[in-house]
Amino acid sequence: MNMKALNIPTIDFVGKRTHAVVVSLILIATSIFSLSTQGLKFGIDFTGGTLIEVGYEQSVDLSSVRNTLGEAKFKGANVQYFGSTNEILIRLEPQAISSAKLSSKIIHLLGDGVDIRRVEFVGPKVGEELTNDGGLAMLYALIGILIYVAFRFEYRFSLGSISALIHDVVITLGVFSLLQIEFDLTVLAAILAVIGYSLNDTIVVFDRIRENFLSTRHVDPAKIVNGALNQTLSRTIMTSVTTLLVLLALFF
């Protein structure tokens, strides 16, 4: 008996497709609703504004910093820890003063023992250009994928791969919208990485489905699809786990 065959699971993916479709539709509907009502919380990369990294000699309370900035008419200021409790990031909406004057004003407001580590300014026009360029990058990526898969397989496969990509991207964006996590250029790069991982896995599965169709005749298509999914399942899991381990290493 082929020992390799013993290691291949026999999960009936096609038989459970109704459950998967229902879950996917719920997630997509929730994501679209959140995106249409709340939208994304764009960072200064897209909206424009000023990012200031501030260092303290000792731990600082974020609420006191927020109150100080609020009293100074810095509306919409976003304050968060950066690496440790004595370093913070302050994100401000576009200001009518220069970065040097803004830094001096922040130091004056926050008091002694404050060190301005970094100041980054993004103008509203630059933010708008980055938004447009980011959207075009994603659109061009989807078009290129559609053409590649259509040539590699056939149009039905390309439509399926694009549907899978849209599914993954919409749900990911929905999570950012629901939780109101800041969306900046780093997140946009991560979305493009999600597209790459999704496409990579889709191509592997489609290639195995095609091989199984060519090697077997007069077999139920559902069995062929199930076989392809089970044969590539271990690879999919290992890819996901290794990627997750890398992400955990970045956080911890």
C-alpha positions as CSV (number, residue, x, y, z in Angstrom):
1,M,0.0,0.0,0.0
2,N,1.2,3.5,-0.8
3,M,2.3,5.1,2.5
4,K,2.0,8.5,1.0
5,A,-1.7,7.9,0.3
6,L,-2.2,7.1,4.0
7,N,-1.1,10.6,5.0
8,I,-3.6,12.4,2.7
9,P,-6.9,13.3,4.5
10,T,-10.3,12.6,3.1
11,I,-12.3,15.7,4.1
12,D,-15.4,16.2,2.0
13,F,-14.8,19.9,1.2
14,V,-17.3,20.0,-1.7
15,G,-20.0,18.4,0.5
16,K,-19.5,21.2,3.1
17,R,-19.5,24.0,0.5
18,T,-23.0,25.2,1.6
19,H,-21.7,25.9,5.1
20,A,-18.6,27.6,3.8
21,V,-20.7,29.8,1.4
22,V,-23.0,30.9,4.2
23,V,-20.1,31.8,6.5
24,S,-18.3,33.7,3.7
25,L,-21.5,35.6,2.7
26,I,-22.0,36.6,6.3
27,L,-18.4,37.8,6.7
28,I,-18.6,39.7,3.3
29,A,-21.9,41.3,4.1
30,T,-20.7,42.4,7.5
31,S,-17.5,43.8,6.0
32,I,-19.3,45.7,3.2
33,F,-21.8,47.1,5.8
34,S,-18.9,48.3,8.0
35,L,-16.9,49.7,5.1
36,S,-20.0,51.6,3.8
37,T,-21.0,53.0,7.2
38,Q,-17.8,53.4,9.2
39,G,-15.3,53.3,6.4
40,L,-11.6,52.9,7.1
41,K,-9.6,54.9,9.6
42,F,-6.9,56.2,7.3
43,G,-3.5,57.2,8.7
44,I,-1.6,60.3,7.9
45,D,0.0,58.6,4.9
46,F,-3.4,59.0,3.2
47,T,-5.1,62.0,5.0
48,G,-2.0,64.1,5.5
49,G,-0.8,65.4,8.9
50,T,2.1,65.3,11.3
51,L,3.7,62.3,13.1
52,I,5.8,63.2,16.2
53,E,7.7,60.6,18.2
54,V,8.3,61.8,21.8
55,G,10.5,60.3,24.4
56,Y,10.2,60.8,28.2
57,E,12.6,60.1,31.0
58,Q,9.9,58.0,32.7
59,S,6.6,56.4,32.0
60,V,3.8,58.7,30.8
61,D,0.1,58.5,31.1
62,L,-1.6,58.7,27.6
63,S,-4.8,60.3,28.9
64,S,-2.9,63.2,30.4
65,V,-1.1,63.8,27.0
66,R,-4.4,63.7,25.2
67,N,-6.0,66.1,27.6
68,T,-3.1,68.5,27.2
69,L,-3.3,68.4,23.4
70,G,-7.1,68.8,23.5
71,E,-6.9,71.9,25.7
72,A,-4.4,73.3,23.2
73,K,-6.9,72.9,20.4
74,F,-5.2,70.0,18.7
75,K,-8.4,68.3,17.7
76,G,-8.3,64.7,16.6
77,A,-4.9,64.1,18.0
78,N,-4.1,60.4,18.2
79,V,-1.7,59.3,21.0
80,Q,-0.3,55.8,21.6
81,Y,2.7,54.1,23.1
82,F,5.6,53.3,20.8
83,G,7.8,50.4,22.0
84,S,7.7,51.3,25.7
85,T,5.6,53.4,28.2
86,N,8.1,56.2,28.1
87,E,7.9,56.7,24.3
88,I,4.8,57.8,22.5
89,L,3.6,58.6,19.0
90,I,1.4,61.7,18.4
91,R,-0.5,61.9,15.2
92,L,-1.9,65.3,14.4
93,E,-4.2,66.6,11.6
94,P,-2.6,69.0,9.0
95,Q,-1.4,72.2,10.7
96,A,-0.9,75.7,9.4
97,I,2.5,76.0,11.0
98,S,5.9,74.6,10.1
99,S,7.3,71.4,11.6
100,A,9.9,73.3,13.6
101,K,7.3,75.6,15.2
102,L,5.0,72.6,15.8
103,S,7.8,70.7,17.6
104,S,8.6,73.7,19.8
105,K,4.9,74.1,20.6
106,I,4.6,70.4,21.5
107,I,7.7,70.6,23.8
108,H,6.3,73.7,25.5
109,L,2.9,71.9,26.1
110,L,4.3,68.6,27.4
111,G,6.8,70.3,29.7
112,D,10.3,69.4,30.9
113,G,11.9,66.0,30.3
114,V,10.6,65.6,26.8
115,D,12.7,64.7,23.8
116,I,11.4,65.0,20.2
117,R,12.8,62.0,18.5
118,R,11.2,62.3,15.1
119,V,8.9,64.6,13.1
120,E,7.3,63.5,9.9
121,F,5.0,65.7,7.8
122,V,2.7,64.5,5.0
123,G,0.8,67.2,3.1
124,P,-2.9,66.7,2.2
125,K,-2.0,66.6,-1.6
126,V,0.6,63.9,-1.0
127,G,-1.9,61.9,1.0
128,E,-4.4,62.1,-1.8
129,E,-1.9,61.0,-4.3
130,L,-0.9,58.1,-2.1
131,T,-4.5,57.1,-1.8
132,N,-5.0,57.1,-5.6
133,D,-1.7,55.3,-6.2
134,G,-2.6,52.6,-3.6
135,G,-6.0,52.0,-5.2
136,L,-4.4,51.8,-8.7
137,A,-1.7,49.4,-7.5
138,M,-4.4,47.0,-6.2
139,L,-6.5,47.4,-9.4
140,Y,-3.5,46.7,-11.6
141,A,-2.5,43.7,-9.5
142,L,-6.0,42.2,-9.9
143,I,-6.0,42.8,-13.6
144,G,-2.6,41.2,-14.0
145,I,-3.7,38.2,-12.0
146,L,-6.8,37.8,-14.1
147,I,-4.8,37.8,-17.3
148,Y,-2.1,35.4,-15.9
149,V,-4.6,32.8,-14.6
150,A,-6.6,33.0,-17.8
151,F,-3.5,32.2,-19.8
152,R,-2.3,29.6,-17.3
153,F,-5.6,27.7,-17.0
154,E,-8.8,29.0,-18.6
155,Y,-11.3,31.9,-18.0
156,R,-13.4,30.0,-15.5
157,F,-10.4,29.5,-13.3
158,S,-9.4,33.1,-13.6
159,L,-12.9,34.2,-12.5
160,G,-12.6,31.9,-9.5
161,S,-9.2,33.1,-8.5
162,I,-10.3,36.8,-8.7
163,S,-13.4,35.9,-6.6
164,A,-11.2,34.3,-4.0
165,L,-8.9,37.4,-3.9
166,I,-11.8,39.8,-3.6
167,H,-13.2,37.6,-0.8
168,D,-10.0,37.7,1.1
169,V,-9.3,41.4,0.6
170,V,-12.9,42.5,1.5
171,I,-12.9,40.5,4.7
172,T,-9.5,41.8,5.7
173,L,-10.6,45.4,5.1
174,G,-13.8,44.7,7.0
175,V,-11.8,43.7,10.0
176,F,-9.8,47.0,9.9
177,S,-13.1,48.9,9.5
178,L,-14.9,47.1,12.3
179,L,-12.1,47.5,14.8
180,Q,-11.2,51.0,13.4
181,I,-7.5,50.0,13.1
182,E,-5.4,52.7,11.4
183,F,-4.9,52.0,7.7
184,D,-1.6,53.3,6.4
185,L,1.0,52.4,3.7
186,T,2.2,49.4,5.8
187,V,-1.3,48.0,5.9
188,L,-1.6,48.5,2.2
189,A,1.6,46.5,1.6
190,A,0.1,43.8,3.9
191,I,-3.0,43.7,1.8
192,L,-0.9,43.2,-1.3
193,A,0.9,40.4,0.6
194,V,-2.5,38.8,1.3
195,I,-3.3,38.9,-2.4
196,G,0.0,37.2,-3.1
197,Y,-0.5,34.4,-0.6
198,S,-4.1,33.9,-1.7
199,L,-3.1,33.7,-5.4
200,N,-0.2,31.4,-4.6
201,D,-2.5,28.9,-2.8
202,T,-5.1,29.2,-5.5
203,I,-2.6,28.5,-8.3
204,V,-1.4,25.4,-6.4
205,V,-4.9,24.0,-5.9
206,F,-6.0,24.8,-9.5
207,D,-2.9,23.1,-10.9
208,R,-3.6,20.0,-8.8
209,I,-7.2,20.0,-10.0
210,R,-6.1,20.2,-13.6
211,E,-3.6,17.4,-13.1
212,N,-6.2,15.2,-11.5
213,F,-8.7,15.8,-14.4
214,L,-6.0,14.9,-16.9
215,S,-4.9,11.7,-15.1
216,T,-8.4,10.3,-14.4
217,R,-11.4,9.8,-16.7
218,H,-15.1,9.3,-16.0
219,V,-14.8,10.4,-12.4
220,D,-17.2,12.6,-10.5
221,P,-15.7,16.2,-10.7
222,A,-16.6,16.7,-7.0
223,K,-14.3,13.8,-6.1
224,I,-11.5,15.3,-8.2
225,V,-11.8,18.7,-6.5
226,N,-12.0,17.0,-3.1
227,G,-8.9,15.0,-3.9
228,A,-7.0,18.1,-5.0
229,L,-7.9,20.1,-1.9
230,N,-6.9,17.2,0.4
231,Q,-3.6,16.7,-1.4
232,T,-2.7,20.4,-1.0
233,L,-4.1,20.8,2.5
234,S,-0.8,20.1,4.3
235,R,1.0,22.6,2.2
236,T,-1.6,25.2,2.8
237,I,-1.5,24.7,6.6
238,M,2.4,24.7,6.7
239,T,2.5,27.9,4.7
240,S,0.0,29.6,7.0
241,V,1.7,28.4,10.2
242,T,5.2,29.5,9.1
243,T,3.8,32.9,8.1
244,L,2.0,33.2,11.5
245,L,5.3,32.3,13.3
246,V,7.1,35.1,11.4
247,L,4.3,37.6,12.4
248,L,4.5,36.5,16.0
249,A,8.2,37.0,16.0
250,L,7.6,40.6,14.8
251,F,5.2,41.3,17.7
252,F,7.2,39.5,20.4
